Amino acid sequence: MKLPKPIERILFVCYGNLCRSVLAEALMKRLLSARGLEHITVGSAGIGALPDYPAPHQIVEVARDRGLDVTGHRSRPLSPSLLDWADIVLIMEFYMGDEISQMRPEKNLDKIFLLGSFALEKTVTGEIDDPFGGSPDSFRQCYDEIEASIEGLYEKLVSEDVLAGETF
């Protein structure tokens, strides 16, 4: 897969912008900050999101247990302007690509990728299931899959030298 270049704005998309994309955004921000790459902007949205809802307590707890604070998160719906803003869009499930292409059929959609396809661990099969309404274990598993995928995504971004303004 060929990534767009340069990448300055990363957008994570799930269904409700309450669980998966929240974790992906927070994990990517932490990773980029730890590497001095705060100039890369990271956001999240949901294809079926209602505006201004907080992350559910299960996500807040799982994130807190792993050193992340997502208490300030508020959901936002995916919009054509957000798609235009993003240099790369990472989705959680295949069907989301179809939803996005219906939203912006006239745009070049080669910047949409399945986040789980970047996972370094073989336990992630590509799609990352929505833990909403599931057991505490489903939230922890979701976190682990997203973390493995974010690490793999970062390695791919670095190996292809596509992060804007990055110097080695």
Residue pairs with C-beta under 8 A, 6 or more apart in sequence:
1 113
1 117
2 110
2 160
3 88
3 113
3 156
3 157
3 160
3 162
4 87
4 88
4 110
4 111
4 162
5 160
5 161
5 162
6 87
6 162
6 163
6 164
6 165
7 40
7 87
7 88
7 157
7 162
7 163
7 164
8 39
8 40
8 41
8 87
8 163
8 164
8 165
9 40
9 41
9 42
9 43
9 85
9 86
9 87
9 88
10 28
10 40
10 41
10 42
10 43
10 86
10 87
10 88
10 90
11 42
11 43
11 44
11 45
11 82
11 83
11 85
11 86
11 88
11 89
11 90
12 20
12 21
12 24
12 25
12 28
12 42
12 43
12 44
12 45
12 89
12 90
12 115
13 21
13 44
13 45
13 46
13 47
13 78
13 89
13 90
13 91
13 92
13 96
13 100
14 20
14 21
14 24
14 44
14 46
14 47
14 91
14 92
14 93
14 96
14 130
15 46
15 47
15 48
15 49
15 92
15 93
15 96
15 130
15 132
16 46
16 48
16 49
16 50
16 53
16 75
16 130
16 132
17 44
17 45
17 46
17 49
17 53
17 75
17 76
17 77
17 78
18 46
18 49
18 53
18 55
18 56
18 59
18 75
18 132
19 55
19 56
19 58
19 59
19 130
19 131
19 132
19 139
19 142
20 92
20 128
20 130
20 131
20 142
20 146
21 44
21 45
21 46
21 92
22 44
22 55
22 59
22 63
22 70
22 73
23 59
23 62
23 63
23 68
23 70
23 142
23 143
23 146
23 147
24 44
24 90
24 115
24 146
24 149
24 150
25 42
25 43
25 44
25 73
26 63
26 68
26 69
26 70
26 73
27 68
27 146
27 147
27 150
28 42
28 150
28 153
28 154
29 42
30 67
30 68
31 150
31 151
31 154
32 38
32 40
32 42
32 154
37 163
37 166
39 164
39 165
40 163
40 164
43 82
43 85
43 86
44 76
45 76
45 77
45 78
45 79
45 82
46 75
46 76
46 77
46 78
47 77
47 78
47 96
47 99
47 100
48 77
49 75
49 76
49 77
49 78
50 75
50 77
51 74
51 75
51 76
51 77
52 74
52 75
52 76
53 74
53 75
54 60
54 71
54 73
54 74
54 75
55 63
55 70
55 71
55 73
56 132
58 131
58 136
58 139
59 70
59 131
59 139
60 70
60 71
61 139
62 139
62 140
62 142
62 143
63 69
63 70
63 143
66 143
66 147
76 82
78 100
78 103
80 103
80 104
83 89
83 100
83 103
83 104
83 107
84 104
84 107
86 111
87 111
87 164
88 111
88 113
89 100
89 111
89 112
89 113
90 112
90 113
90 114
90 115
90 153
91 97
91 100
91 112
91 113
91 114
91 115
92 114
92 115
92 116
92 127
92 128
92 130
93 114
93 127
93 128
93 129
93 130
94 114
94 126
94 127
97 109
97 112
97 114
100 109
100 112
101 109
101 112
114 126
114 127
115 128
115 146
115 149
115 150
115 153
116 124
116 125
116 126
116 127
116 128
116 145
116 149
117 126
117 149
118 149
118 150
118 152
118 153
118 155
118 156
119 145
119 148
119 149
119 152
120 148
120 151
120 152
120 155
121 148
123 144
123 145
123 148
124 145
124 148
124 149
128 142
128 145
128 146
128 149
129 138
129 142
130 142
131 138
131 139
131 141
131 142
157 163
158 166
